[in-house]
Structures are given as C-alpha cells and as structure tokens.
Amino acid sequence: MATANRFSRKKTIPFNFSEKHKEYIRKCAANSYNVAEGAVRAGKTVDNVFAFAHELKTTPDRIHLATGSTTANAKLNIGDANGFGIEWIFRGQCHWGKYKDNEALFVNGPDTGHKQKIIIFAGGGKADSFKKIRGNSYGMWIATEINLHHDNTIKEAFNRQLAAKRLKIFWDLNPDNPKAAIYSDYIDKYQKQAKEGNFPAGYNYMHCTIYDNINLTPERLHEIEIRYDKNSIWYMRDIKGMRVIASGLIYRRFADGISTKQDTFRLDDRPKDIMEINLGIDFGGSSSGHSFTATAITRGYHNVVALATQWIGCKDEKGNQIEIDPEMLGNMFCNFAQKVISRYGYVTMVYADSAEQTLIAGIRSSLRKHGLGWIRVENALKTEINDRINATSILMAQGRFYYVGNECRSLVDALSTAVWDPEEVTKNVRLDDGTSDIDSLDSFEYTFERLISRLIKYG
C-alpha cells in the first residue's frame, strides 16, 4: 500500500468562524451526535469537516466513513470542500486510493501520531447504496446532505459503528420538508430525547442561516440572494434556512408572466451565441404522451433556451389508448430533428428516457434510415427531479431561461401548470397524476441536467 506524501505545509488554511460556529465545533468534542442544519453557504459542512479532522488525530479507531448522496458528492464536499476539506487539512500526510474497492483517503503523519487512518468515501442516496459500506467497522461517520441519504444507508452506517471505540457522527443538511423522515426518525427525535435527559451519548444541534457566515461580504450575499425567486421554496430553504412544505404552483414567476401577458421569458428572435443544441425525448405510457424538446445552451453556459417542443398524446378524444408503434414514433422524432437542423444547422446530442431501451433502439434505427445516423443518442441521466426543478427555478430567477416564440407551446403549458403534490406530506413531490404535462417537463430537463453543475454555480 502506498505511503502518504512527505509532510509539507506551505500555506495555512484560512479558517474563519463566527462565535456561533465556534460554539458548535467546541460542543462536537463532548457529544457523539452532531447535526448542523441550515442555508447554503452557511458554513455547516466546513464546521463538521473541521471537527471531524480534529477527532481523527487522536481517535483509536482506524477506519472511518464519509458519505454524500453520491461518492462524487462526498469527495467534493467533504474531501475537497473548496480548499477546506479533509485532504487539505492533512495535506502532505494523505493520499487517495482504494480500500476494498471503495474510494478512500489514507492519512498517516505527524498529526495522527504516524498512525494510519482510513476514510471510506461512499454514496448513500440509493436503496442499495448500503451494500458498499458493509464489511467494515467504522469509528466516526461524517455525512453531507444527510436528508438525501436512503434510510437503508443510515441504518447500515449505524450498525457498522456498533464496535466503535470513539463513536462520533457529524451530519449536515439543508432544510427539508418539516415532516420528512430524517426529522421524525432521527434529528428531532434525538433532540427531544436530549432535552428530556434521555440521550446519554450527547446531542449537539445547530441551525444556521447564510447570514451567520461572517466570510460572506454584503455584496456576495446579494449576489447569492438574487439567484432565487423569492416566492420559491428554494429561497425559503437555501437563503432563509427554513423547513418548508411545498404547495401550489412550482414556477409561479413563469406562470404569472404567462397569465398577465408580460412574459419576459419569450424570445421572438433567434438566440445568439449558441454553443450546443441538445434534444430530449420522454416516452409516454398509458396516462401520458411522448415528448420531444430541443434546447440551446449559450456560450459560457450562460443561458438555457428552449428552441422547439412537440407533445404526442397516447389517447384519443374519448380517452381510448392509441398505439404508436416504434417506427411511427421514430419517424416523428426524425421530422422533429430535421426541423431543428434546418433552422439551427446542427444537433449536439440526444438524451432519451433510459427506461425504454427498445424505443431508444428504434429511434437510432430511424435516424439511420433518414440519413441522420451521425446524431448520437444517449441515455438521459435522470437526476433527482427536485434538483432539476431547482435548477430551472434558479435559471428563471436569474433571467437565464428563455423559450422561442410559438415553437414551445407544450413546454410553456407544462411550466405554467406544474404543481406540487398536495397529498405528499412527508416529502416535496411534483404532481404526476395525468392532470399536468410531466412528459414535456422531463424531456426538457433531460437536455440540460448533465450541465447543472456548470449552469448553477454556488461557489
């Protein structure tokens, strides 16, 4: 196994904590369960990383766990953390590698008394994610965005800590639905027990807002605030740090603009500085339809512009199912693609609903038959729906989303009528009962979801 890099520090990490954050970090030493909840850029993840790293220096346990919704998320927010992460705190004393097929950071140097510590990095968002963390006993566990972890992962991580010599848990999260299971089953439950003197392991909870981060200047705070629609749940959560139940229209700003005919999102001219054009396909079912969307991304990942959309219903006027065979659907899509190419000159990529591999194969076959075999068709990433909704909301709030004239009627209608499911009381879910056009929303989101990290920058 490779040894750690030679110990060398040429620059001090510029940690700068307010008194509120200092108090939370101090309490981490005396409590086994530590939870930091609050707005984006509030500093909660850095607090936990700092406290975790401090404990790592003296803990008798050798193997520890760091998780996020995905492994990449864990490595980015805990390992790197914009220069404040574990790999920076132990720079010159650590290296990345593999431990039992898991991503791991190996730490060994003066700070740990030249005793090796291994931190396993893993994703926890899927139902089967827990399988990756089996087989090890962990001392400490640090998790970012714990509310995005599957409950299977949470329970497995707890089980893996039963033999810990110094059991420590560090969680952070942005506020969620106030009735979410992460509160009722864990965070609020533990806090109640602690207040009643019935939590001997010790419970340390901090709620913070973006205004508690003393490193953000007023100008920077304003830059972050104006990214959001103040009527959206994302503003209430990410800026105000509030637990909010989603209700009503999802894109109220957009819907209001359409209803008042003061639509600032409409373009009547060809968009400028187009960098790439992606097509999205969502395949319909018994209660939905097929949807095609063409979206332009402008230079520098600045604007997202819907160029054209088409929705094909799978029912007749009487509500009877209509069979659209793969060849017919393929021909319809080729006609749509040719229309886009004739107007804009090219197509960069097609992203299709990965759940329908047979239909995707049919689309590829139809493209070859129509002389369009050069167009690549890939599976849609199908990221978390609420992440896609949040990205769209932020683009609208920043004036970076547009659609072209009368070419996007199905998408305009879909965005104007998209609502939160009122029956969901424990999580925020987009209503999908056939009363609104989810197909057009999906096909549109497929065209830019892979670029969200470039389009929406929080740093």
Secondary structure, DSSP 8 states (H G I E B T S, - for coil): ----------S-------HHHHHHHHHHTT-SEEEEEE-TTSSHHHHHHHHHHHHHTT-S--EEEEEESSHHHHIIIIIIGGGTSHHHHTTTSEEEEEETTEEEEEE-SGGGTT--EEEEEEE--STTGGGGGTT---SEEEEESGGGS-HHHHHHHHHHTTT-SS-EEEEEE----TT-HIIIIIIHHHHHHHHTT--TT-EEEEEE-GGG-TTS-HHHHHHHHTTS-TTSHHHHHHTT-------SBSSHHHHHHHHTT--TTEESS--SSEEEEEEEEE---TT-EEEEEEEEEEGGG--EEEEEEEEEESB-TTS-B----HHHHHHHHHHHHHHHHHHHS---EEEE-TT-HHHHHHHHHHHHHTT-TTS-EEE-----HHHHHHHHHHHHHTT-EEEETTTTHHHHHHHHH-BB-TT--SS--B--SSSS-HHHHHHHHHTTGGGHHHHS---
